[in-house]
Amino acid sequence: MAQQDSVMNVRKLAATPRGVGVMCQWFVERAENATLWDTQGNEYIDFAGGIAVLNTGHRHPKIIAAVTEQLGKFTHTAYQVVPYESYVSLVERIIERAPVASPAKAALFTTGAEAVENAVKIARAATKRHGVITFGGAFHGRTFMTMAMTGKTAPYKRDFGVMPSGVFHARYPVAVNGISVDDAIESLEDIFSTDIAAHDVAAIVLEPVQGEGGFNVAPQELMIRLRQICDQHGILLIADEVQTGFARTGKLFAMEHYPDVKADLITMAKSLGGGFPISGVVGRADLMDAPNPGGLGGTYAGNPLAVAAAHAVIDVIEEEKLCDRANKLGAHLINVLEDLRDTHSFIRDIRGLGSMIAIELNTAEQVKVVQEYAMSKKLVLLSCGKKANVIRFLYPLTIPDAQFQNALEIIKEGFAAIATKKEDMPA
């Protein structure tokens, strides 16, 4: 069986480009909730969740049932050609729950990058302006527009030439790196004075909790001041909730953590579909109506199977109280990580909301030690951060308590493995 994986890896390298980076050297055979089984029958605990796609776990029975029922009806018509009720009822449910000003409207797409691109299109159509401001460390996608918006060069923008114009990056406040809210706002004002006039900016886009950037949480003060600046200059505030949405932070949307601030537009994807590709934009109706008919859409936008899955995802989150579950699991994880910080000096920071938790170490090499140890014990962990020195935890919120505790014990052992190699580690 090991030889089979070896052969498959050779085939993978021969057939797929190196630009598609792959972390695991084994191949998945099946999955259930928080468990993966490889082609050799090995069982893994999944703390990656398909990169924040599986808040409701792998193959949740209610999601599978909903998609199976839809399969018996139709799989595709293109909503723009022949519409269907499930699309309309899904956007109605999103509008009802999203923390945006009423009246609101929503549209469905396929990927997170599509959602972000369409939010920019909506903002430009509504404001008749072109400029977009995002933040250092941000991740918004891999298409050309969203690459330009992403605040990290390698690996996302390196080698791909000139990015689309009109995109500028402010500093994102990260206390452990000595970047304050005042620093962030000052950098924004610098953009207005040196790069683009405020009256030419269509939107400021940010993640309430940065994903690839290292799970940096936007301070309340930042959100309040950004809202004030946007209101002062007629700029739209767009919250990219592709990774933070659907119970990950202990709220259905992370923007609910900022009760004094409402975004004009919110993008979503990932866990909305529970493993099926779907994304969306929700926002003020007057803004959503700005593009002319045909200006928004896509062949697979709001695919019927993914729409059925999304309906079931919302049901599961509410029926199983996954927002409460996210807070409970996250609090337990934080306690474990704080205990580790008491004994390991190489831990720089612990941060997050709900179950969107990360721990920052001194070096990327230290993160690799933990990842490799975890993998040897059949636990899948992801890294992030501009220096790849952050471990992020994206377990399904439906993970059984015993399995969750088992994973935490492996993590503790992984940090002990760093301590045993400390003399070999860079300072």
C-alpha positions as a printed NumPy array, in Angstrom:
array([[  0.   ,   0.   ,   0.   ],
       [  2.891,   2.386,   0.75 ],
       [  4.192,   1.586,  -2.716],
       [  0.784,   2.56 ,  -4.114],
       [  1.075,   6.021,  -2.523],
       [  4.605,   6.329,  -3.88 ],
       [  3.389,   5.514,  -7.385],
       [  0.538,   8.009,  -7.005],
       [  2.965,  10.741,  -5.93 ],
       [  5.092,  10.072,  -9.002],
       [  1.978,  10.318, -11.182],
       [  0.953,  13.521,  -9.389],
       [  4.32 ,  15.152, -10.013],
       [  4.288,  14.075, -13.664],
       [  0.752,  15.23 , -14.385],
       [  0.161,  18.337, -12.241],
       [  2.124,  21.619, -12.17 ],
       [  4.37 ,  22.44 ,  -9.241],
       [  2.437,  25.682,  -8.789],
       [ -0.371,  23.64 ,  -7.241],
       [  1.303,  23.134,  -3.877],
       [  0.222,  20.019,  -1.962],
       [  0.965,  19.537,   1.736],
       [  0.169,  15.866,   2.367],
       [  2.056,  13.072,   0.65 ],
       [ -0.793,  10.607,   1.128],
       [ -4.13 ,  10.37 ,  -0.643],
       [ -7.547,  10.499,   0.997],
       [ -9.928,   7.593,   0.47 ],
       [-12.919,   8.694,   2.54 ],
       [-13.926,  11.119,   5.278],
       [-16.513,  11.481,   8.036],
       [-17.003,  14.453,  10.352],
       [-13.471,  15.254,  11.64 ],
       [-11.805,  12.06 ,  10.413],
       [ -9.933,  11.293,   7.204],
       [ -8.847,   7.839,   6.023],
       [ -6.068,   7.457,   3.487],
       [ -5.704,   4.81 ,   0.801],
       [ -3.691,   2.665,   3.226],
       [ -6.421,   2.713,   5.862],
       [ -4.655,   5.155,   8.19 ],
       [ -6.975,   7.388,  10.221],
       [ -6.255,  11.117,  10.597],
       [ -7.802,  13.868,  12.71 ],
       [ -8.613,  16.795,  10.442],
       [ -7.669,  20.163,  11.97 ],
       [ -7.553,  21.787,   8.51 ],
       [-11.179,  21.431,   7.453],
       [-10.393,  21.874,   3.767],
       [ -9.04 ,  25.342,   4.727],
       [-12.072,  26.465,   6.766],
       [-14.636,  24.87 ,   4.443],
       [-15.94 ,  22.205,   6.808],
       [-17.29 ,  23.902,   9.931],
       [-20.1  ,  21.321,   9.751],
       [-17.648,  18.447,   9.213],
       [-17.13 ,  16.033,   6.356],
       [-20.31 ,  14.589,   4.879],
       [-22.758,  15.8  ,   7.489],
       [-25.821,  13.535,   7.097],
       [-28.234,  16.46 ,   6.679],
       [-26.082,  18.02 ,   3.972],
       [-25.689,  14.73 ,   2.119],
       [-29.457,  14.158,   2.343],
       [-30.216,  17.628,   0.982],
       [-27.826,  17.246,  -1.956],
       [-29.091,  13.725,  -2.69 ],
       [-32.668,  15.007,  -2.812],
       [-31.633,  17.793,  -5.205],
       [-29.785,  15.292,  -7.41 ],
       [-33.131,  13.642,  -8.039],
       [-34.566,  16.905,  -9.385],
       [-31.987,  18.809, -11.47 ],
       [-28.289,  19.664, -11.223],
       [-27.995,  22.772, -13.402],
       [-30.024,  25.238, -15.413],
       [-27.906,  28.393, -14.946],
       [-29.909,  30.612, -12.612],
       [-29.682,  33.511, -15.078],
       [-31.468,  31.378, -17.702],
       [-33.982,  29.326, -15.697],
       [-34.245,  30.392, -12.036],
       [-35.223,  28.162,  -9.097],
       [-36.861,  28.84 ,  -5.756],
       [-34.042,  27.405,  -3.631],
       [-31.671,  30.178,  -4.795],
       [-34.186,  32.856,  -3.807],
       [-34.969,  31.279,  -0.437],
       [-31.257,  30.897,   0.342],
       [-30.473,  34.559,  -0.301],
       [-33.552,  35.456,   1.764],
       [-32.119,  33.457,   4.669],
       [-28.71 ,  35.099,   4.267],
       [-30.254,  38.585,   4.15 ],
       [-32.237,  37.842,   7.302],
       [-29.095,  36.825,   9.204],
       [-26.364,  39.079,   7.81 ],
       [-25.294,  42.117,   9.886],
       [-25.847,  44.675,   7.099],
       [-28.206,  47.637,   6.892],
       [-31.748,  46.988,   5.648],
       [-33.135,  46.737,   3.09 ],
       [-30.562,  44.306,   1.72 ],
       [-30.098,  42.013,  -1.251],
       [-27.726,  39.131,  -2.001],
       [-26.311,  37.28 ,  -5.001],
       [-24.653,  33.875,  -5.227],
       [-21.433,  32.884,  -6.977],
       [-19.085,  29.898,  -6.878],
       [-15.744,  30.739,  -5.23 ],
       [-14.5  ,  33.143,  -2.584],
       [-12.408,  35.036,  -5.117],
       [-15.516,  35.448,  -7.3  ],
       [-17.417,  36.875,  -4.346],
       [-14.662,  39.394,  -3.627],
       [-14.317,  40.387,  -7.294],
       [-18.063,  40.902,  -7.568],
       [-18.106,  42.959,  -4.379],
       [-15.509,  45.246,  -5.978],
       [-17.602,  45.43 ,  -9.163],
       [-20.654,  46.379,  -7.103],
       [-18.679,  49.007,  -5.177],
       [-17.28 ,  50.556,  -8.358],
       [-20.69 ,  50.591, -10.047],
       [-22.345,  52.136,  -6.994],
       [-19.732,  54.818,  -6.28 ],
       [-18.492,  55.466,  -9.838],
       [-14.973,  55.332,  -8.367],
       [-12.088,  52.956,  -9.073],
       [ -9.766,  52.768,  -6.055],
       [ -9.647,  49.86 ,  -3.612],
       [ -7.746,  49.811,  -0.317],
       [ -6.922,  46.56 ,   1.458],
       [ -4.38 ,  45.635,   4.13 ],
       [ -0.957,  44.091,   4.476],
       [ -1.212,  40.391,   5.299],
       [ -4.663,  40.128,   3.719],
       [ -5.713,  37.229,   1.517],
       [ -8.583,  37.784,  -0.898],
       [ -7.964,  35.197,  -3.641],
       [ -5.812,  34.06 ,  -6.561],
       [ -7.489,  35.769,  -9.518],
       [ -5.691,  38.85 , -10.807],
       [ -7.908,  41.384,  -9.035],
       [ -7.881,  39.463,  -5.771],
       [ -4.136,  38.819,  -6.08 ],
       [ -3.645,  42.563,  -6.29 ],
       [ -5.786,  42.942,  -3.179],
       [ -3.876,  40.239,  -1.297],
       [ -1.227,  41.668,   0.998],
       [  1.392,  38.957,   0.653],
       [  3.781,  38.549,  -2.271],
       [  4.994,  34.951,  -1.927],
       [  3.579,  32.642,  -3.033],
       [  0.464,  34.432,  -4.276],
       [  1.745,  37.322,  -6.435],
       [  5.345,  36.34 ,  -7.101],
       [  6.13 ,  35.579, -10.758],
       [  2.789,  36.838, -12.144],
       [  3.805,  40.248, -13.396],
       [  2.056,  43.575, -13.031],
       [ -1.065,  43.526, -10.891],
       [ -4.25 ,  45.482, -11.767],
       [ -3.961,  49.163, -10.896],
       [ -5.964,  51.089,  -8.343],
       [ -5.271,  48.793,  -5.377],
       [ -3.406,  50.063,  -2.315],
       [ -2.418,  48.466,   0.977],
       [ -2.675,  49.982,   4.44 ],
       [ -1.049,  48.486,   7.524],
       [ -3.113,  46.022,   9.549],
       [ -2.828,  46.459,  13.334],
       [ -0.983,  43.555,  14.953],
       [ -0.048,  44.272,  18.557],
       [  2.658,  41.6  ,  18.808],
       [  4.429,  43.255,  15.857],
       [  4.099,  46.727,  17.335],
       [  1.535,  47.948,  14.779],
       [ -1.236,  49.893,  16.497],
       [ -4.625,  51.074,  15.293],
       [ -3.159,  54.58 ,  15.105],
       [ -0.402,  53.216,  12.84 ],
       [ -2.99 ,  51.572,  10.601],
       [ -5.107,  54.716,  10.313],
       [ -2.015,  56.84 ,   9.695],
       [ -1.009,  54.527,   6.847],
       [ -4.498,  54.875,   5.403],
       [ -4.279,  58.663,   5.545],
       [ -0.849,  58.416,   3.874],
       [ -2.474,  56.531,   0.988],
       [ -5.01 ,  59.348,   0.636],
       [ -2.266,  61.961,   0.567],
       [  0.347,  60.201,  -1.588],
       [ -1.354,  57.545,  -3.767],
       [ -5.049,  58.159,  -4.378],
       [ -7.494,  60.851,  -3.282],
       [-10.163,  59.668,  -0.875],
       [-12.87 ,  60.787,  -3.321],
       [-11.524,  58.292,  -5.88 ],
       [-11.69 ,  55.292,  -3.507],
       [-14.648,  52.974,  -4.038],
       [-14.065,  50.614,  -1.12 ],
       [-11.954,  49.618,   1.842],
       [-11.868,  45.822,   2.114],
       [-10.714,  43.842,   5.119],
       [-11.069,  40.497,   6.843],
       [-12.462,  40.888,  10.388],
       [ -9.977,  38.16 ,  11.277],
       [ -7.165,  37.784,   8.767],
       [ -6.895,  34.24 ,   7.434],
       [ -3.623,  33.575,   5.624],
       [ -2.21 ,  36.665,   7.351],
       [ -2.101,  34.871,  10.69 ],
       [ -5.576,  35.063,  12.286],
       [ -5.057,  38.681,  13.32 ],
       [ -8.279,  40.012,  14.84 ],
       [ -9.416,  43.507,  13.853],
       [ -9.661,  45.64 ,  17.027],
       [-13.004,  47.273,  17.769],
       [-11.366,  50.687,  17.491],
       [-10.114,  49.938,  13.981],
       [-13.573,  48.984,  12.774],
       [-15.168,  52.068,  14.303],
       [-12.585,  54.415,  12.812],
       [-12.769,  52.766,   9.384],
       [-16.537,  53.182,   9.409],
       [-16.125,  56.859,  10.286],
       [-13.589,  57.392,   7.5  ],
       [-15.797,  55.582,   4.984],
       [-18.807,  57.686,   5.979],
       [-16.755,  60.885,   5.813],
       [-15.492,  60.215,   2.281],
       [-18.36 ,  58.235,   0.742],
       [-16.282,  55.037,   0.66 ],
       [-17.872,  51.586,   1.028],
       [-16.709,  49.225,   3.775],
       [-16.517,  45.61 ,   2.597],
       [-16.003,  42.745,   5.05 ],
       [-14.4  ,  39.672,   3.497],
       [-15.933,  36.845,   5.533],
       [-14.928,  34.027,   3.209],
       [-12.969,  32.323,   6.009],
       [-14.586,  33.855,   9.097],
       [-18.204,  33.137,   8.236],
       [-20.693,  30.495,   9.329],
       [-19.957,  29.976,  13.013],
       [-16.151,  29.78 ,  12.891],
       [-15.682,  32.824,  15.163],
       [-18.566,  31.968,  17.493],
       [-20.997,  34.112,  15.494],
       [-22.643,  33.312,  12.185],
       [-20.711,  36.275,  10.755],
       [-17.606,  37.719,  12.397],
       [-18.959,  41.23 ,  11.856],
       [-21.475,  40.462,  14.613],
       [-18.547,  40.911,  17.017],
       [-18.614,  44.609,  16.053],
       [-22.114,  45.737,  17.095],
       [-21.353,  49.426,  16.509],
       [-20.26 ,  48.879,  12.901],
       [-22.069,  47.579,   9.847],
       [-20.289,  46.747,   6.626],
       [-21.884,  47.921,   3.391],
       [-21.128,  44.604,   1.695],
       [-20.107,  41.188,   3.077],
       [-18.539,  38.395,   1.033],
       [-18.86 ,  34.728,   1.981],
       [-17.913,  31.271,   0.705],
       [-16.07 ,  28.253,   2.182],
       [-18.209,  26.838,   5.025],
       [-21.423,  28.217,   3.515],
       [-21.431,  25.136,   1.268],
       [-20.21 ,  22.492,   3.705],
       [-17.851,  21.101,   1.07 ],
       [-19.761,  22.207,  -2.035],
       [-18.556,  25.238,  -4.055],
       [-20.723,  28.277,  -3.409],
       [-20.113,  31.911,  -2.473],
       [-22.073,  35.094,  -2.169],
       [-22.249,  38.829,  -1.594],
       [-24.839,  40.451,   0.653],
       [-25.27 ,  44.17 ,   1.145],
       [-27.424,  47.257,   1.042],
       [-30.063,  46.947,  -1.67 ],
       [-29.198,  50.268,  -3.303],
       [-25.589,  49.111,  -3.72 ],
       [-26.437,  45.597,  -4.869],
       [-28.726,  47.066,  -7.541],
       [-26.   ,  49.328,  -8.971],
       [-24.724,  46.964, -11.722],
       [-26.951,  46.645, -14.777],
       [-28.639,  43.305, -15.639],
       [-25.998,  40.863, -16.828],
       [-23.225,  42.62 , -14.915],
       [-23.317,  39.992, -12.171],
       [-23.555,  36.23 , -12.388],
       [-21.664,  33.243, -13.7  ],
       [-22.421,  29.933, -15.371],
       [-22.298,  27.924, -12.15 ],
       [-23.22 ,  30.788,  -9.805],
       [-25.624,  29.465,  -7.188],
       [-25.388,  25.872,  -8.424],
       [-28.517,  23.95 ,  -7.28 ],
       [-26.564,  21.207,  -5.487],
       [-24.446,  23.744,  -3.604],
       [-27.552,  25.798,  -2.789],
       [-29.192,  22.702,  -1.286],
       [-26.034,  22.095,   0.754],
       [-26.003,  25.708,   1.974],
       [-29.605,  25.483,   3.167],
       [-28.646,  22.382,   5.158],
       [-25.518,  24.104,   6.529],
       [-27.598,  26.936,   7.98 ],
       [-30.015,  24.388,   9.463],
       [-27.173,  22.408,  11.064],
       [-25.481,  25.511,  12.501],
       [-28.717,  26.599,  14.142],
       [-30.087,  23.206,  15.206],
       [-26.768,  21.989,  16.635],
       [-25.884,  25.409,  18.108],
       [-22.497,  25.449,  16.406],
       [-21.81 ,  29.073,  17.34 ],
       [-21.95 ,  28.061,  21.004],
       [-19.904,  24.977,  20.17 ],
       [-17.259,  27.154,  18.484],
       [-16.929,  29.284,  21.601],
       [-16.735,  26.263,  23.886],
       [-14.078,  24.45 ,  21.854],
       [-12.122,  27.643,  21.277],
       [-12.054,  28.503,  24.983],
       [-10.739,  25.028,  25.787],
       [ -8.083,  25.297,  23.082],
       [ -7.004,  28.733,  24.336],
       [ -6.546,  27.34 ,  27.855],
       [ -4.312,  24.569,  26.515],
       [ -2.263,  27.018,  24.446],
       [ -1.89 ,  29.411,  27.403],
       [ -0.532,  26.537,  29.496],
       [  1.97 ,  25.84 ,  26.719],
       [  3.021,  29.494,  26.704],
       [  3.789,  29.255,  30.432],
       [  6.417,  26.612,  29.703],
       [  7.654,  27.444,  26.191],
       [  9.371,  30.792,  25.627],
       [  9.281,  30.473,  21.825],
       [  5.533,  31.216,  21.76 ],
       [  5.02 ,  34.84 ,  20.672],
       [  1.246,  35.182,  20.698],
       [ -2.122,  33.426,  20.964],
       [ -5.125,  35.051,  19.305],
       [ -8.477,  34.556,  17.677],
       [-12.238,  34.587,  18.078],
       [-14.434,  31.595,  18.838],
       [-12.775,  28.634,  17.142],
       [-10.727,  30.734,  14.739],
       [ -7.622,  30.375,  16.898],
       [ -3.922,  30.608,  16.072],
       [ -0.632,  30.443,  17.926],
       [  2.417,  32.346,  16.685],
       [  5.921,  30.976,  17.259],
       [  9.304,  32.613,  16.808],
       [ 10.135,  30.868,  13.546],
       [  8.648,  28.941,  10.641],
       [ 11.063,  26.115,  11.438],
       [  9.42 ,  25.658,  14.819],
       [  6.006,  25.502,  13.189],
       [  7.281,  22.799,  10.845],
       [  8.446,  20.713,  13.796],
       [  4.953,  20.792,  15.3  ],
       [  3.31 ,  20.078,  11.933],
       [  5.602,  17.163,  11.175],
       [  5.175,  15.685,  14.636],
       [  1.398,  16.062,  14.378],
       [  1.374,  14.394,  10.97 ],
       [  3.399,  11.497,  12.364],
       [  0.639,  11.092,  14.949],
       [ -2.072,  11.385,  12.268],
       [ -3.17 ,  14.968,  12.986],
       [ -3.408,  17.453,  10.092],
       [ -2.405,  21.033,  10.97 ],
       [ -2.087,  24.152,   8.806],
       [  0.299,  27.088,   9.068],
       [ -0.242,  30.719,   8.059],
       [  1.18 ,  34.2  ,   8.635],
       [  3.42 ,  36.422,   6.512],
       [  6.457,  34.54 ,   7.884],
       [  4.722,  31.122,   8.007],
       [  5.369,  31.077,  11.753],
       [  1.738,  30.676,  12.837],
       [ -0.25 ,  27.486,  13.429],
       [ -3.993,  27.832,  12.797],
       [ -6.679,  25.477,  14.002],
       [ -9.629,  24.81 ,  11.674],
       [-11.215,  21.665,  13.074],
       [-14.876,  20.95 ,  12.249],
       [-17.1  ,  22.419,  14.939],
       [-18.897,  19.072,  15.006],
       [-15.773,  17.202,  16.162],
       [-16.476,  14.749,  19.021],
       [-15.077,  15.836,  22.406],
       [-12.856,  12.76 ,  22.804],
       [-11.295,  13.23 ,  19.369],
       [-10.754,  16.934,  20.057],
       [ -9.   ,  16.12 ,  23.335],
       [ -6.841,  13.529,  21.599],
       [ -5.734,  16.161,  19.086],
       [ -4.856,  18.593,  21.881],
       [ -2.636,  15.975,  23.517],
       [ -0.794,  15.512,  20.217],
       [ -0.338,  19.282,  19.962],
       [  1.144,  19.393,  23.449],
       [  3.583,  16.648,  22.453],
       [  4.463,  18.566,  19.297],
       [  5.493,  21.595,  21.354],
       [  7.57 ,  19.354,  23.575],
       [  9.298,  18.168,  20.398],
       [ 10.312,  21.772,  19.691],
       [ 11.748,  22.07 ,  23.171],
       [ 13.938,  18.992,  22.615],
       [ 15.308,  20.553,  19.417],
       [ 15.645,  24.038,  20.841],
       [ 19.404,  24.079,  20.635],
       [ 19.126,  23.538,  16.869],
       [ 16.545,  26.285,  16.362],
       [ 17.308,  29.836,  15.251],
       [ 16.627,  32.503,  17.847]])
